[in-house]
Amino acid sequence: MKISVVMTTYNGEKYLEQQLDSILSQTLLPAELIVCDDCSTDGTVLILKKYQQKGLLTYVVNDHQLGLIDNFKNAVSLTTEMNYVALSDQDDLWLPDKLERSAELLKTLDQQLPAMVYTDLLLVDENDKVLNPSFRNELGQDKYRHNLQTLLFGNFVNGCTMLMNPALKQYFREIPNDVRLNHDGWIALAAFTFGEAKEIPLPLVRYRKHESNVSIAADTKPRNRYRSTLNEVITAVKGNDDFLSAQFETVRRFYERFSEAMTPFKRAYFEQFLQLEQRHYLIKKLAYRSIVKKFPRN
């Protein structure tokens, strides 16, 4: 199995070398490491140049800023056609056997179908102190089974943990660049709808939470059950909630693009979820709680 690791960078000089070294120290080394930089203004490109001169990676600097989704789409498009693809953030640390463990499991899946393997993560701070040994636990995603029905209510696949086969890689080019969720949610929908996706329930990435990492800062606020309940009541009374709005947008766009290719059962799951979009906040909240209770984690 030949693996292409793709990374996108933007002003990531602080942690970049640590992450590059963790990729280049894998027990299963990638066949290629491709980095697309989105017009960094710090020392990121100098670091990439140093590694490229040693023959350790290939990098390109975009002519203009593309943003996160288009930058990843560009990076994936540069990979060797039949290679498997692993996505990388610029500020994490991969455990040494991340690629090897992922590849071993992915080999057991049907390679004619879009297939992926993903893992749990260790949540760490900017000083590498462990905040939670399981990111799934941090977000409550370890309480229910991972399947298409639960995925529709919220993505639980982090892009930086993915290893995907060439059949799934083809769905990357279809990602709209104006959806509010990131590329990982779209690719997870493709795998769970048309192929296979398996989780390694072990943290194989040290996932760094810091001020510049906006993507996880909002998801890892300290949780307080009473405050959360009060906020739900206030939101329900006001009637102007934003609950699942970004998720509805992504699911709707995916459904519009691929509904005709779905099996009747899969299409029905999408339609049942999308029917909730204009319903009252409490109806949506109860539907979410019902679906996660229907599929308890074994």
C-alpha positions in Angstrom: 0.0 0.0 0.0 1.5 3.3 -1.1 0.4 6.3 1.0 0.5 9.9 0.2 0.4 12.2 3.2 -1.0 15.7 2.4 -0.7 18.7 4.7 -1.9 22.2 4.4 -0.1 25.1 6.1 -0.8 28.7 7.0 1.5 30.6 9.4 2.2 27.3 11.2 5.9 27.7 12.0 5.5 27.1 15.8 4.6 23.4 15.6 5.4 22.5 12.0 8.7 20.8 12.4 7.5 18.6 15.2 4.6 17.4 13.0 6.8 16.9 10.0 9.2 14.8 12.1 6.4 12.7 13.5 5.2 11.9 9.9 8.7 11.1 8.7 9.3 8.8 11.7 6.3 6.6 11.1 6.8 2.8 11.3 5.2 2.7 7.9 6.7 5.6 5.9 4.6 7.4 3.3 5.5 7.2 -0.3 5.2 10.9 -0.6 4.6 13.9 1.6 2.9 16.9 -0.2 2.4 20.3 1.5 0.3 23.1 0.1 1.0 26.5 1.8 -1.7 29.1 1.7 0.5 32.2 1.5 2.0 32.1 4.9 3.7 35.3 6.2 5.8 33.7 8.9 8.7 31.3 8.6 6.5 28.3 7.5 7.8 28.3 3.9 11.5 28.5 5.0 10.9 25.3 7.1 9.2 23.6 4.1 12.1 24.6 1.9 14.6 23.1 4.3 12.8 19.8 4.4 12.3 19.8 0.6 16.1 20.4 0.0 16.7 17.2 2.1 14.3 15.3 -0.2 11.8 14.7 2.5 8.8 16.4 1.0 7.4 18.4 -1.9 5.7 21.7 -1.3 3.9 24.4 -3.3 2.9 27.9 -2.3 -0.5 29.0 -3.6 -0.6 32.1 -5.9 -3.4 33.5 -3.7 -5.1 32.3 -0.5 -7.5 29.4 -1.1 -8.9 28.8 2.3 -8.9 25.5 4.2 -11.2 23.4 2.0 -9.8 24.5 -1.4 -6.2 24.2 -0.1 -6.8 20.6 0.9 -8.6 19.9 -2.4 -5.5 21.2 -4.2 -3.1 19.1 -2.0 -5.1 15.9 -2.6 -5.2 16.6 -6.4 -1.4 16.5 -6.4 -1.1 13.0 -5.0 -0.1 10.0 -7.2 -3.3 8.7 -8.7 -3.7 5.3 -7.1 -2.1 6.1 -3.8 -4.0 6.0 -0.6 -4.2 9.3 1.2 -3.8 10.5 4.8 -4.6 14.1 5.7 -2.4 16.0 8.2 -2.8 19.3 10.1 0.2 21.5 10.6 0.2 21.5 14.4 -0.5 18.0 15.7 1.8 15.1 16.5 1.3 11.6 15.0 2.0 8.6 17.2 4.7 6.4 15.5 2.4 3.6 14.4 -0.6 5.8 13.2 -0.1 4.9 9.5 0.8 1.3 10.1 -2.2 0.6 12.2 -4.6 2.4 9.9 -3.2 0.6 6.8 -3.6 -2.8 8.5 -7.3 -2.2 9.2 -8.0 -0.5 5.8 -6.6 -3.6 4.0 -9.5 -5.6 5.5 -12.2 -3.4 3.8 -13.6 -3.7 0.3 -11.2 -1.7 -1.9 -13.8 -1.5 -4.7 -15.9 0.7 -2.5 -15.0 4.2 -1.0 -13.3 3.2 2.2 -11.6 4.9 5.1 -10.1 4.2 8.6 -10.1 6.9 11.3 -9.0 7.0 14.9 -9.5 8.7 18.2 -7.2 11.5 19.4 -5.4 12.7 22.5 -6.4 16.3 23.2 -3.3 18.3 24.3 -2.6 21.9 25.0 0.1 24.1 23.4 2.7 22.7 25.8 1.8 19.1 24.9 0.0 18.5 28.3 -2.8 16.0 28.0 -6.2 17.7 28.5 -8.2 14.5 27.7 -6.9 11.1 26.6 -9.9 10.7 24.3 -11.2 13.5 22.0 -14.3 11.3 21.5 -14.9 11.5 25.2 -14.4 15.2 25.2 -17.2 15.7 22.7 -19.4 12.9 24.0 -18.9 10.9 20.7 -17.9 7.7 22.7 -21.5 7.3 23.9 -23.0 6.0 20.7 -22.3 3.9 17.7 -20.8 5.5 14.6 -23.0 4.9 11.6 -24.7 6.9 8.9 -27.7 7.7 11.1 -25.7 9.2 13.9 -23.2 10.9 11.5 -26.1 12.9 9.9 -26.6 14.6 13.3 -22.9 15.6 13.6 -19.6 14.6 12.2 -17.4 12.5 14.4 -14.5 11.9 11.9 -11.5 14.2 12.2 -9.7 14.7 8.9 -6.3 14.5 10.5 -7.0 10.8 11.5 -8.2 9.6 8.1 -6.6 7.2 5.8 -8.7 6.8 2.6 -8.4 4.5 -0.4 -8.3 5.8 -4.0 -12.1 5.2 -4.5 -12.9 7.6 -1.6 -10.3 10.1 -2.7 -12.4 10.8 -5.8 -15.1 12.4 -3.6 -12.6 15.1 -2.6 -13.0 17.0 -5.9 -16.8 17.2 -5.2 -16.5 19.1 -2.0 -18.1 22.6 -2.3 -15.8 25.3 -1.0 -18.7 27.3 0.5 -20.2 24.9 3.0 -19.8 25.8 6.7 -18.4 22.5 7.7 -15.0 21.3 6.7 -13.8 18.7 4.2 -13.8 15.9 6.8 -17.6 15.9 7.3 -18.1 15.6 3.5 -15.7 12.7 3.1 -17.2 10.9 6.1 -20.6 11.2 4.5 -19.3 9.7 1.3 -17.7 6.7 3.1 -20.7 5.9 5.3 -23.1 6.4 2.4 -21.4 4.6 -0.4 -18.7 2.4 1.2 -17.1 1.4 4.4 -15.6 3.3 7.4 -14.0 1.7 10.4 -12.7 3.4 13.6 -9.6 2.5 15.5 -10.8 3.4 19.0 -7.3 4.4 20.1 -5.8 7.9 20.1 -3.1 7.9 17.4 -2.8 11.7 17.0 -1.9 14.2 19.7 -4.5 16.9 18.7 -3.3 20.3 19.8 -5.7 22.9 21.3 -4.3 26.4 21.2 -5.5 29.9 20.4 -4.9 29.7 16.7 -6.8 26.4 16.3 -10.3 27.8 15.8 -11.6 24.5 14.5 -11.5 22.8 17.9 -11.7 25.7 20.3 -15.4 26.0 20.0 -16.0 22.3 20.4 -14.1 21.9 23.7 -15.5 24.5 26.0 -15.9 23.4 29.6 -19.1 21.5 29.9 -21.6 22.2 32.7 -24.8 20.2 32.7 -26.9 22.8 34.5 -25.7 25.7 32.4 -26.2 23.7 29.2 -29.8 22.9 30.2 -30.5 26.6 31.0 -29.1 27.6 27.7 -31.3 25.1 25.9 -34.4 26.5 27.7 -33.5 30.1 26.8 -32.8 29.1 23.2 -36.1 27.2 22.9 -38.1 30.2 24.3 -36.4 32.7 22.0 -37.0 30.4 19.0 -33.9 31.7 17.1 -31.6 28.7 17.5 -28.7 27.7 15.3 -28.7 24.1 16.4 -27.4 21.8 13.6 -27.7 24.6 11.0 -24.2 24.0 9.6 -24.9 20.2 9.6 -28.2 20.7 7.8 -26.4 22.7 5.1 -23.7 20.1 4.5 -26.1 17.2 4.5 -28.5 19.0 2.1 -25.7 19.8 -0.3 -24.4 16.2 -0.2 -28.0 14.9 -0.7 -28.6 17.2 -3.7 -25.4 16.0 -5.3 -25.6 12.3 -4.7 -29.2 11.3 -3.9 -29.8 9.5 -7.1 -26.8 7.2 -6.5 -28.0 6.3 -3.0 -29.8 3.1 -2.0 -33.5 3.7 -1.0 -32.6 3.0 2.6 -29.7 5.5 2.7 -31.8 8.1 0.8 -34.6 7.7 3.4 -32.1 8.4 6.2 -31.1 11.7 4.6 -34.7 12.7 3.9 -35.8 12.0 7.4 -33.0 14.1 8.8 -33.6 17.0 6.4 -37.3 17.1 7.3 -36.2 18.4 10.7 -34.5 21.5 9.3 -37.4 23.8 9.7 -38.8 22.2 12.9 -38.7 23.8 16.3 -35.5 23.7 18.3 -36.9 21.2 20.9 -38.0 18.9 18.1 -34.5 18.8 16.6 -33.0 18.4 20.0 -35.3 15.4 20.9 -34.5 13.8 17.5 -30.8 14.1 18.2 -31.1 12.6 21.6 -33.4 9.8 20.3 -30.9 8.8 17.5 -27.9 8.5 19.9 -30.0 6.5 22.4 -31.1 4.2 19.6 -27.5 3.2 18.9 -25.7 2.9 22.2 -21.9 2.2 22.1 -21.3 -1.5 22.7 
